[in-house]
Amino acid sequence: MPESRRESRTESRRRESGTESRPESGRESGPGHTPAAVREPVEPTLRMLDARALRGLAHPLRMQLLADLRRKGPATASQLADRFGESSGSTSYHLRQLAAHGFVEDAVGHGKGRERWWRAAHEGTGFDGSLIHDADPATSSAAAVFLQAVATNHSQEVSAWISEAQTRLGRWEPGADLSDFTLRLTSAQSEELIGRLHDVVNSYRDLPEAEDTRTVRIHTHVLPRSASE
């Protein structure tokens, strides 16, 4: 394999986990714990995006509402409106659109009377990169909106984590990382790397809860550069 070069590494000395599809469990030592390296990956339930579903999801607020339901659990349109500074009419409309495309559903057993609670129908979203090159301009534009919203969310999470660094306790100091790498790979090698990274992350799902278990956000970006770089 081509030699790797580590471009930069920035580690905060005061780190707190962030908040994705489903909270990831921490590790616990002791009897019954199997190290992640020998665990089988636990795949989350994914909603794969086709062209129609993508056009239904590719709206920044809808993506925020769906992500919030996945991370925090069922909620009402009014609760979500308060969280995002929107009107309940707006969140209710976008929740109905998400439901029409199968992303959210009624949370049976929550609430009383006419109060309507919503929950995410899946733990994550699967995106086919070929949609960005779809012959239908509406689909390719929706794919661009979707990817830009994901990138914006990642940027906001990192910025919030950095801005809050001084207010956090230091117990999680070794669990922090902001790194980037440069590799020379073929398309097939890059695809293999992505698959292996995902398998490693998924091998940490559903581990036994420990006293200091917290939600951890993990971002992976694999970005092919132009041939001239």
GROMACS elastic network, one bead per residue, 0.5 to 0.9 nm:
[ bonds ]
;  ai    aj funct       b0    kb
    1     4     6  0.86752   500
    1   184     6  0.86796   500
    1   185     6  0.79149   500
    1   189     6  0.84827   500
    2   183     6  0.69886   500
    2   184     6  0.57931   500
    2   185     6  0.66846   500
    3   183     6  0.69392   500
    3   184     6  0.73319   500
    4   181     6  0.74202   500
    4   182     6  0.63767   500
    4   184     6  0.72990   500
    5   181     6  0.60534   500
    5   182     6  0.53563   500
    5   183     6  0.62999   500
    6     9     6  0.76695   500
    6   179     6  0.81900   500
    6   180     6  0.65875   500
    6   182     6  0.61053   500
    6   183     6  0.84109   500
    7   179     6  0.79021   500
    7   180     6  0.58202   500
    7   181     6  0.50914   500
    7   182     6  0.62890   500
    8   178     6  0.84643   500
    8   179     6  0.58248   500
    8   180     6  0.56460   500
    8   181     6  0.70035   500
    9   177     6  0.75107   500
    9   178     6  0.59452   500
    9   180     6  0.64985   500
    9   181     6  0.86626   500
   10   176     6  0.89570   500
   10   177     6  0.64661   500
   10   178     6  0.50357   500
   10   179     6  0.59995   500
   10   180     6  0.89946   500
   11    14     6  0.88190   500
   11    15     6  0.87602   500
   11   173     6  0.86022   500
   11   174     6  0.84602   500
   11   176     6  0.59999   500
   11   178     6  0.58829   500
   11   179     6  0.79479   500
   12    15     6  0.60771   500
   12   162     6  0.82236   500
   12   165     6  0.77468   500
   12   173     6  0.70603   500
   12   174     6  0.86254   500
   12   176     6  0.62096   500
   12   177     6  0.70039   500
   12   178     6  0.80476   500
   13   165     6  0.84680   500
   13   170     6  0.71339   500
   13   172     6  0.86656   500
   13   173     6  0.52226   500
   13   174     6  0.75968   500
   13   176     6  0.77602   500
   14   165     6  0.57870   500
   14   166     6  0.69455   500
   14   167     6  0.84690   500
   14   168     6  0.62526   500
   14   169     6  0.64683   500
   14   171     6  0.78840   500
   14   172     6  0.70881   500
   14   173     6  0.51243   500
   14   174     6  0.86697   500
   14   176     6  0.80397   500
   15   161     6  0.79392   500
   15   162     6  0.86492   500
   15   164     6  0.89168   500
   15   165     6  0.62804   500
   15   166     6  0.88807   500
   15   168     6  0.65820   500
   15   169     6  0.73258   500
   15   170     6  0.63623   500
   15   171     6  0.78649   500
   15   172     6  0.55309   500
   15   173     6  0.50618   500
   15   174     6  0.79233   500
   15   175     6  0.70783   500
   15   176     6  0.56753   500
   15   177     6  0.88311   500
   16   161     6  0.74524   500
   16   164     6  0.87349   500
   16   165     6  0.76434   500
   16   168     6  0.64419   500
   16   169     6  0.75916   500
   16   170     6  0.80702   500
   16   171     6  0.85152   500
   16   172     6  0.61743   500
   16   173     6  0.77844   500
   16   175     6  0.81877   500
   16   176     6  0.76274   500
   16   214     6  0.86385   500
   16   216     6  0.82562   500
   17   161     6  0.82219   500
   17   172     6  0.79758   500
   17   175     6  0.81990   500
   17   176     6  0.79872   500
   17   214     6  0.66427   500
   17   215     6  0.58585   500
   17   217     6  0.64052   500
   18   157     6  0.72989   500
   18   158     6  0.86477   500
   18   161     6  0.71079   500
   18   214     6  0.86966   500
   18   215     6  0.63875   500
   18   216     6  0.53666   500
   18   217     6  0.51043   500
   18   218     6  0.85487   500
   19    22     6  0.88950   500
   19    23     6  0.70552   500
   19    71     6  0.70704   500
   19   157     6  0.85574   500
   19   214     6  0.88618   500
   19   215     6  0.55807   500
   19   216     6  0.59352   500
   19   217     6  0.54054   500
   20    23     6  0.65189   500
   20    24     6  0.83572   500
   20    67     6  0.67596   500
   20    68     6  0.86199   500
   20    70     6  0.71472   500
   20    71     6  0.61137   500
   20   123     6  0.84218   500
   20   124     6  0.77438   500
   20   216     6  0.85690   500
   20   217     6  0.64130   500
   20   218     6  0.80346   500
   21    24     6  0.89550   500
   21    44     6  0.83158   500
   21    66     6  0.89861   500
   21    67     6  0.65246   500
   21    68     6  0.86971   500
   21    69     6  0.87480   500
   21    70     6  0.51876   500
   21    71     6  0.59381   500
   21   122     6  0.82005   500
   21   125     6  0.80812   500
   22    44     6  0.82421   500
   22    70     6  0.59241   500
   22    71     6  0.53998   500
   22    72     6  0.85199   500
   22   123     6  0.59470   500
   22   124     6  0.77463   500
   22   215     6  0.88216   500
   23    70     6  0.85960   500
   23    71     6  0.62980   500
   23    72     6  0.87157   500
   23   205     6  0.85772   500
   23   214     6  0.81921   500
   23   215     6  0.51995   500
   23   216     6  0.68940   500
   23   217     6  0.80099   500
   24   202     6  0.88850   500
   24   204     6  0.71531   500
   24   205     6  0.56943   500
   24   206     6  0.72993   500
   24   207     6  0.84335   500
   24   214     6  0.78062   500
   24   215     6  0.56373   500
   24   216     6  0.59670   500
   24   217     6  0.77725   500
   25   204     6  0.67770   500
   25   205     6  0.58361   500
   25   206     6  0.58850   500
   25   207     6  0.55491   500
   25   208     6  0.72131   500
   25   209     6  0.65061   500
   25   210     6  0.86738   500
   25   213     6  0.64472   500
   25   214     6  0.69159   500
   25   215     6  0.67366   500
   25   216     6  0.78249   500
   26   204     6  0.74481   500
   26   205     6  0.83033   500
   26   206     6  0.86109   500
   26   207     6  0.65484   500
   26   208     6  0.75131   500
   26   209     6  0.65047   500
   26   210     6  0.69395   500
   26   212     6  0.78774   500
   26   214     6  0.64288   500
   26   215     6  0.76996   500
   26   216     6  0.80472   500
   27    33     6  0.81652   500
   27    35     6  0.81746   500
   27    36     6  0.84606   500
   27   204     6  0.77293   500
   27   207     6  0.62597   500
   27   208     6  0.68684   500
   27   209     6  0.71598   500
   27   210     6  0.68395   500
   27   213     6  0.72728   500
   28    33     6  0.64993   500
   28    34     6  0.89507   500
   28   207     6  0.74641   500
   28   208     6  0.61494   500
   28   209     6  0.65395   500
   28   210     6  0.52525   500
   28   211     6  0.85269   500
   28   213     6  0.82666   500
   29    32     6  0.83364   500
   29    33     6  0.60523   500
   29    34     6  0.85930   500
   29    35     6  0.87187   500
   29   210     6  0.82433   500
   30    33     6  0.59733   500
   31    34     6  0.86732   500
   32   208     6  0.86867   500
   33   207     6  0.76990   500
   33   208     6  0.71418   500
   34    37     6  0.82955   500
   34    38     6  0.70105   500
   34    39     6  0.65970   500
   34   207     6  0.82992   500
   35    38     6  0.59020   500
   35    39     6  0.65805   500
   35   203     6  0.89593   500
   35   204     6  0.86293   500
   36    40     6  0.80041   500
   36    41     6  0.85544   500
   36   200     6  0.75685   500
   36   201     6  0.88468   500
   36   202     6  0.89467   500
   36   203     6  0.53863   500
   36   204     6  0.56219   500
   36   205     6  0.88168   500
   36   207     6  0.85400   500
   37    40     6  0.84591   500
   37   200     6  0.74997   500
   37   203     6  0.73452   500
   37   204     6  0.88028   500
   38   203     6  0.82180   500
   39    42     6  0.86422   500
   39   203     6  0.56751   500
   39   204     6  0.79797   500
   40   199     6  0.82830   500
   40   202     6  0.82460   500
   40   203     6  0.58328   500
   41   198     6  0.85678   500
   41   199     6  0.55092   500
   41   200     6  0.70269   500
   41   201     6  0.77709   500
   41   204     6  0.74736   500
   41   205     6  0.75898   500
   42   199     6  0.82106   500
   42   202     6  0.52465   500
   42   203     6  0.59126   500
   42   204     6  0.79046   500
   42   205     6  0.60936   500
   42   206     6  0.76817   500
   43    46     6  0.84679   500
   43   199     6  0.84167   500
   43   202     6  0.61746   500
   43   203     6  0.85365   500
   43   205     6  0.83642   500
   44   122     6  0.81345   500
   44   123     6  0.58573   500
   44   124     6  0.66859   500
   44   202     6  0.79191   500
   44   205     6  0.87307   500
   45   121     6  0.89590   500
   45   122     6  0.55017   500
   45   123     6  0.51824   500
   45   124     6  0.62564   500
   45   125     6  0.83880   500
   46   122     6  0.56858   500
   46   123     6  0.59145   500
   46   125     6  0.50904   500
   46   126     6  0.58913   500
   47   102     6  0.85480   500
   47   103     6  0.75516   500
   47   121     6  0.84109   500
   47   122     6  0.62003   500
   47   123     6  0.79944   500
   47   124     6  0.63468   500
   47   126     6  0.57762   500
   47   127     6  0.86932   500
   48    53     6  0.84166   500
   48   124     6  0.86872   500
   48   125     6  0.58766   500
   48   127     6  0.61673   500
   48   128     6  0.78340   500
   49    52     6  0.77746   500
   49    53     6  0.54835   500
   49    54     6  0.54697   500
   49    57     6  0.88813   500
   49   125     6  0.70819   500
   49   126     6  0.59705   500
   49   127     6  0.55563   500
   49   128     6  0.69882   500
   50    53     6  0.53765   500
   50    54     6  0.59722   500
   50    55     6  0.86685   500
   50   127     6  0.82027   500
   50   128     6  0.79481   500
   50   131     6  0.81021   500
   51    54     6  0.51730   500
   51    55     6  0.63485   500
   51    56     6  0.87953   500
   51   131     6  0.71980   500
   51   134     6  0.86122   500
   51   138     6  0.89363   500
   51   139     6  0.58410   500
   51   140     6  0.87315   500
   51   142     6  0.86257   500
   51   143     6  0.86950   500
   52    55     6  0.52944   500
   52    56     6  0.64303   500
   52    57     6  0.88899   500
   52   101     6  0.81239   500
   52   139     6  0.78956   500
   53    56     6  0.50097   500
   53    57     6  0.62541   500
   53    58     6  0.85657   500
   53   101     6  0.58561   500
   53   102     6  0.81839   500
   53   103     6  0.87293   500
   54    57     6  0.51479   500
   54    58     6  0.58028   500
   54   101     6  0.89959   500
   54   127     6  0.86055   500
   54   131     6  0.88370   500
   54   139     6  0.73269   500
   54   142     6  0.65260   500
   54   143     6  0.68830   500
   54   146     6  0.77944   500
   55    58     6  0.54249   500
   55    59     6  0.82674   500
   55   138     6  0.76164   500
   55   139     6  0.64534   500
   55   141     6  0.88003   500
   55   142     6  0.55370   500
   55   143     6  0.78830   500
   55   146     6  0.89411   500
   56    59     6  0.76944   500
   56    62     6  0.87329   500
   56    97     6  0.68849   500
   56    98     6  0.68003   500
   56   100     6  0.83335   500
   56   101     6  0.63046   500
   56   142     6  0.87279   500
   57    60     6  0.83710   500
   57    62     6  0.62382   500
   57    63     6  0.64640   500
   57    97     6  0.82672   500
   57    98     6  0.67109   500
   57   101     6  0.78970   500
   57   103     6  0.82430   500
   57   142     6  0.84211   500
   57   146     6  0.76567   500
   58    61     6  0.88793   500
   58    62     6  0.73489   500
   58    63     6  0.70500   500
   58   142     6  0.54937   500
   58   143     6  0.70946   500
   58   144     6  0.85273   500
   58   145     6  0.58693   500
   58   147     6  0.86956   500
   58   149     6  0.81947   500
   59    62     6  0.53100   500
   59    63     6  0.61983   500
   59    64     6  0.86904   500
   59   142     6  0.82777   500
   59   145     6  0.71075   500
   59   146     6  0.71181   500
   59   149     6  0.79671   500
   60    63     6  0.52182   500
   60    64     6  0.62525   500
   60    65     6  0.87378   500
   60   145     6  0.79170   500
   60   146     6  0.76827   500
   60   148     6  0.89905   500
   60   149     6  0.58691   500
   60   150     6  0.87756   500
   61    65     6  0.61039   500
   61    66     6  0.85513   500
   61    84     6  0.85672   500
   61    91     6  0.81799   500
   61    94     6  0.77172   500
   62    65     6  0.50862   500
   62    66     6  0.61264   500
   62    67     6  0.85287   500
   62    91     6  0.82112   500
   62    94     6  0.59261   500
   62    95     6  0.71895   500
   62    97     6  0.84108   500
   62    98     6  0.70674   500
   63    66     6  0.51675   500
   63    67     6  0.60782   500
   63    68     6  0.85342   500
   63   146     6  0.82393   500
   63   149     6  0.77444   500
   63   150     6  0.84676   500
   64    67     6  0.51403   500
   64    68     6  0.60731   500
   64    69     6  0.86552   500
   64    84     6  0.85328   500
   64   149     6  0.89680   500
   64   153     6  0.86268   500
   65    68     6  0.51645   500
   65    69     6  0.62943   500
   65    70     6  0.86903   500
   65    80     6  0.70861   500
   65    84     6  0.85541   500
   65    91     6  0.79089   500
   65    94     6  0.83439   500
   65    95     6  0.76258   500
   66    69     6  0.52377   500
   66    70     6  0.62566   500
   66    71     6  0.87610   500
   66    95     6  0.83764   500
   66    98     6  0.80209   500
   66   103     6  0.74466   500
   66   104     6  0.73623   500
   66   119     6  0.83972   500
   66   120     6  0.64497   500
   67    70     6  0.50894   500
   67    71     6  0.62260   500
   67    72     6  0.85030   500
   67   120     6  0.83308   500
   67   124     6  0.86406   500
   68    71     6  0.52202   500
   68    72     6  0.57707   500
   68    73     6  0.74292   500
   68    74     6  0.89055   500
   68    75     6  0.89749   500
   68    80     6  0.82905   500
   68   120     6  0.88751   500
   69    72     6  0.53993   500
   69    74     6  0.57339   500
   69    75     6  0.68750   500
   69    80     6  0.89074   500
   69   104     6  0.85359   500
   69   118     6  0.77379   500
   69   119     6  0.57911   500
   69   120     6  0.56116   500
   70    73     6  0.57710   500
   70    74     6  0.81234   500
   70   119     6  0.74345   500
   70   120     6  0.55886   500
   70   121     6  0.85749   500
   70   122     6  0.77869   500
   70   123     6  0.62479   500
   70   124     6  0.79100   500
   71   123     6  0.88297   500
   72    75     6  0.83233   500
   73   118     6  0.85968   500
   73   119     6  0.63482   500
   73   120     6  0.76370   500
   74   106     6  0.87781   500
   74   107     6  0.63611   500
   74   110     6  0.78959   500
   74   117     6  0.62329   500
   74   118     6  0.52955   500
   74   120     6  0.74547   500
   75    78     6  0.81927   500
   75    79     6  0.61817   500
   75    80     6  0.67280   500
   75   107     6  0.82946   500
   75   110     6  0.86256   500
   75   116     6  0.83765   500
   75   117     6  0.52674   500
   75   118     6  0.55039   500
   75   119     6  0.68099   500
   76    79     6  0.51889   500
   76    80     6  0.63099   500
   76    81     6  0.85366   500
   76    88     6  0.89815   500
   76    92     6  0.84195   500
   76   111     6  0.86705   500
   76   115     6  0.74111   500
   76   116     6  0.59482   500
   76   118     6  0.60093   500
   76   119     6  0.89231   500
   77    80     6  0.51623   500
   77    81     6  0.60094   500
   77    82     6  0.87126   500
   77    87     6  0.87729   500
   77    88     6  0.55655   500
   77    89     6  0.78635   500
   77    90     6  0.84681   500
   77    91     6  0.54391   500
   77    92     6  0.51617   500
   77    93     6  0.88507   500
   77    95     6  0.74842   500
   77   116     6  0.77116   500
   77   117     6  0.74837   500
   77   118     6  0.78524   500
   78    82     6  0.63281   500
   78    83     6  0.87475   500
   78    86     6  0.89013   500
   78    87     6  0.76757   500
   78    89     6  0.83708   500
   78    91     6  0.75283   500
   78    92     6  0.79315   500
   79    82     6  0.52577   500
   79    83     6  0.64319   500
   79    84     6  0.89072   500
   79    88     6  0.81218   500
   80    83     6  0.50206   500
   80    84     6  0.62436   500
   80    85     6  0.83284   500
   80    86     6  0.79549   500
   80    88     6  0.77022   500
   80    91     6  0.68518   500
   81    84     6  0.53592   500
   81    85     6  0.56505   500
   81    87     6  0.54656   500
   81    88     6  0.51623   500
   81    89     6  0.84407   500
   81    90     6  0.77830   500
   81    91     6  0.59129   500
   81    92     6  0.85830   500
   82    85     6  0.52984   500
   82    86     6  0.65860   500
   82    87     6  0.78122   500
   82    88     6  0.80491   500
   83    86     6  0.78986   500
   84    87     6  0.88655   500
   86    89     6  0.82610   500
   86    90     6  0.65299   500
   86    91     6  0.68291   500
   87    90     6  0.52417   500
   87    91     6  0.65265   500
   87    92     6  0.85559   500
   88    91     6  0.51627   500
   88    92     6  0.58299   500
   88    93     6  0.84307   500
   89    92     6  0.51148   500
   89    93     6  0.61564   500
   89    94     6  0.87422   500
   90    93     6  0.52110   500
   90    94     6  0.63466   500
   90    95     6  0.85999   500
   91    94     6  0.51752   500
   91    95     6  0.59688   500
   91    96     6  0.85431   500
   92    95     6  0.51243   500
   92    96     6  0.62375   500
   92    97     6  0.87283   500
   93    96     6  0.52259   500
   93    97     6  0.64026   500
   93    98     6  0.87850   500
   94    98     6  0.61849   500
   94    99     6  0.85583   500
   95    99     6  0.61142   500
   95   100     6  0.85970   500
   95   103     6  0.88937   500
   95   104     6  0.72429   500
   95   105     6  0.88521   500
   95   118     6  0.79477   500
   96   100     6  0.61384   500
   96   101     6  0.87594   500
   96   104     6  0.83117   500
   96   105     6  0.89301   500
   97   100     6  0.50283   500
   97   101     6  0.65504   500
   97   102     6  0.87931   500
   97   103     6  0.88101   500
   98   101     6  0.52871   500
   98   102     6  0.63114   500
   98   103     6  0.52075   500
   98   104     6  0.57981   500
   98   105     6  0.84504   500
   99   103     6  0.55450   500
   99   105     6  0.57153   500
   99   106     6  0.85408   500
   99   121     6  0.88424   500
  100   103     6  0.77390   500
  100   104     6  0.82945   500
  101   104     6  0.80760   500
  102   105     6  0.72239   500
  102   121     6  0.70129   500
  103   119     6  0.88162   500
  103   120     6  0.61658   500
  103   121     6  0.54176   500
  103   122     6  0.69388   500
  104   107     6  0.89082   500
  104   118     6  0.65406   500
  104   119     6  0.55541   500
  104   122     6  0.78779   500
  105   108     6  0.88678   500
  105   117     6  0.85516   500
  105   118     6  0.56581   500
  105   119     6  0.55789   500
  105   120     6  0.63887   500
  105   121     6  0.59728   500
  106   110     6  0.89562   500
  106   116     6  0.72519   500
  106   117     6  0.59273   500
  106   119     6  0.61595   500
  106   120     6  0.87131   500
  106   121     6  0.89883   500
  107   110     6  0.60150   500
  107   111     6  0.87681   500
  107   116     6  0.79247   500
  107   117     6  0.52750   500
  107   119     6  0.52442   500
  107   120     6  0.85521   500
  108   111     6  0.84973   500
  108   117     6  0.76183   500
  108   118     6  0.84336   500
  108   119     6  0.89456   500
  109   112     6  0.85372   500
  109   117     6  0.87582   500
  110   115     6  0.85711   500
  110   116     6  0.80102   500
  110   117     6  0.61725   500
  110   118     6  0.87231   500
  111   114     6  0.81507   500
  111   115     6  0.57637   500
  111   116     6  0.68513   500
  111   117     6  0.65332   500
  112   115     6  0.57461   500
  112   116     6  0.81961   500
  113   116     6  0.83818   500
  119   122     6  0.89853   500
  120   123     6  0.71583   500
  122   125     6  0.76082   500
  127   130     6  0.87644   500
  127   131     6  0.81188   500
  127   143     6  0.88601   500
  128   131     6  0.59419   500
  128   132     6  0.83508   500
  129   132     6  0.59848   500
  129   133     6  0.79759   500
  129   143     6  0.83364   500
  130   133     6  0.54731   500
  130   134     6  0.66045   500
  130   140     6  0.88958   500
  131   135     6  0.86974   500
  131   139     6  0.67550   500
  131   140     6  0.58430   500
  131   142     6  0.86982   500
  131   143     6  0.60919   500
  131   144     6  0.89029   500
  132   139     6  0.74326   500
  132   141     6  0.73148   500
  132   142     6  0.80809   500
  132   143     6  0.51697   500
  132   144     6  0.63329   500
  133   136     6  0.85064   500
  133   137     6  0.87428   500
  133   139     6  0.85218   500
  133   140     6  0.57741   500
  133   143     6  0.86364   500
  134   137     6  0.69998   500
  134   138     6  0.86620   500
  134   139     6  0.62152   500
  134   140     6  0.52004   500
  134   141     6  0.89513   500
  134   143     6  0.88417   500
  135   138     6  0.87915   500
  135   139     6  0.78112   500
  135   140     6  0.73253   500
  136   139     6  0.53747   500
  136   140     6  0.63883   500
  136   141     6  0.86110   500
  137   140     6  0.51295   500
  137   141     6  0.58656   500
  137   142     6  0.83512   500
  138   141     6  0.52265   500
  138   142     6  0.60926   500
  138   143     6  0.86370   500
  139   142     6  0.50301   500
  139   143     6  0.61595   500
  139   144     6  0.86853   500
  140   143     6  0.50004   500
  140   144     6  0.63246   500
  140   145     6  0.87426   500
  141   144     6  0.50748   500
  141   145     6  0.62869   500
  141   146     6  0.86131   500
  142   145     6  0.50145   500
  142   146     6  0.60841   500
  142   147     6  0.86493   500
  143   146     6  0.50146   500
  143   147     6  0.61924   500
  143   148     6  0.85289   500
  144   147     6  0.52209   500
  144   148     6  0.60424   500
  144   149     6  0.85050   500
  145   148     6  0.51630   500
  145   149     6  0.60982   500
  145   150     6  0.86431   500
  146   149     6  0.52246   500
  146   150     6  0.63271   500
  146   151     6  0.87435   500
  147   150     6  0.50595   500
  147   151     6  0.61539   500
  147   152     6  0.85396   500
  148   151     6  0.50479   500
  148   152     6  0.60293   500
  148   153     6  0.85347   500
  149   152     6  0.50330   500
  149   153     6  0.61227   500
  149   154     6  0.86361   500
  150   153     6  0.51471   500
  150   154     6  0.62918   500
  150   155     6  0.87025   500
  151   154     6  0.51285   500
  151   155     6  0.62091   500
  151   156     6  0.86359   500
  152   155     6  0.50913   500
  152   156     6  0.61185   500
  152   157     6  0.86039   500
  153   156     6  0.51148   500
  153   157     6  0.61650   500
  153   158     6  0.86954   500
  154   157     6  0.51920   500
  154   158     6  0.63096   500
  154   159     6  0.86316   500
  154   219     6  0.72614   500
  155   158     6  0.52660   500
  155   159     6  0.61162   500
  155   160     6  0.85549   500
  156   159     6  0.50826   500
  156   160     6  0.59984   500
  156   161     6  0.84780   500
  157   160     6  0.51722   500
  157   161     6  0.61219   500
  157   162     6  0.86805   500
  157   217     6  0.88502   500
  158   161     6  0.50941   500
  158   162     6  0.62536   500
  158   163     6  0.86708   500
  158   178     6  0.89287   500
  159   162     6  0.51967   500
  159   163     6  0.61554   500
  159   164     6  0.86290   500
  160   163     6  0.51275   500
  160   164     6  0.61448   500
  160   165     6  0.85793   500
  161   164     6  0.53022   500
  161   165     6  0.61737   500
  162   165     6  0.51520   500
  162   166     6  0.83459   500
  163   166     6  0.74872   500
  163   167     6  0.87887   500
  164   167     6  0.55945   500
  164   168     6  0.68279   500
  165   168     6  0.56284   500
  165   169     6  0.86485   500
  166   169     6  0.82647   500
  168   171     6  0.88819   500
  169   172     6  0.74787   500
  169   173     6  0.83887   500
  170   173     6  0.52181   500
  170   174     6  0.88201   500
  171   174     6  0.80707   500
  171   175     6  0.89159   500
  171   212     6  0.89295   500
  172   175     6  0.53516   500
  172   176     6  0.72381   500
  172   212     6  0.89851   500
  173   176     6  0.60275   500
  174   177     6  0.82594   500
  180   221     6  0.89717   500
  184   190     6  0.89723   500
  185   188     6  0.78702   500
  185   189     6  0.56317   500
  185   190     6  0.58933   500
  186   189     6  0.51104   500
  186   190     6  0.61674   500
  186   191     6  0.85988   500
  187   190     6  0.51471   500
  187   191     6  0.62096   500
  187   192     6  0.86488   500
  187   224     6  0.86882   500
  188   191     6  0.51020   500
  188   192     6  0.61867   500
  188   193     6  0.86591   500
  189   193     6  0.61638   500
  189   194     6  0.86995   500
  190   193     6  0.50433   500
  190   194     6  0.62988   500
  190   195     6  0.87240   500
  190   222     6  0.78837   500
  190   224     6  0.86006   500
  191   194     6  0.51792   500
  191   195     6  0.63300   500
  191   196     6  0.87487   500
  192   195     6  0.51642   500
  192   196     6  0.62504   500
  192   197     6  0.86640   500
  193   196     6  0.51572   500
  193   197     6  0.61550   500
  193   198     6  0.86418   500
  194   197     6  0.51433   500
  194   198     6  0.62226   500
  194   199     6  0.86408   500
  194   220     6  0.85866   500
  194   222     6  0.74481   500
  195   198     6  0.51842   500
  195   199     6  0.62077   500
  195   200     6  0.87536   500
  196   199     6  0.50269   500
  196   200     6  0.62768   500
  196   201     6  0.87526   500
  197   200     6  0.52020   500
  197   201     6  0.63760   500
  197   202     6  0.86758   500
  197   220     6  0.82942   500
  198   201     6  0.51486   500
  198   202     6  0.60661   500
  198   203     6  0.85240   500
  198   220     6  0.88196   500
  199   202     6  0.50908   500
  199   203     6  0.60693   500
  199   204     6  0.89905   500
  200   203     6  0.51600   500
  200   204     6  0.70719   500
  201   204     6  0.56418   500
  201   205     6  0.74341   500
  201   218     6  0.82541   500
  202   205     6  0.53892   500
  202   206     6  0.89315   500
  203   206     6  0.83737   500
  203   207     6  0.86861   500
  204   207     6  0.62489   500
  206   209     6  0.84143   500
  207   210     6  0.89990   500
  209   212     6  0.82102   500
  209   213     6  0.60134   500
  209   214     6  0.89715   500
  210   213     6  0.51600   500
  210   214     6  0.88812   500
  211   214     6  0.88592   500
  224   227     6  0.88443   500
  225   228     6  0.81209   500
  225   229     6  0.64280   500
  226   229     6  0.56615   500
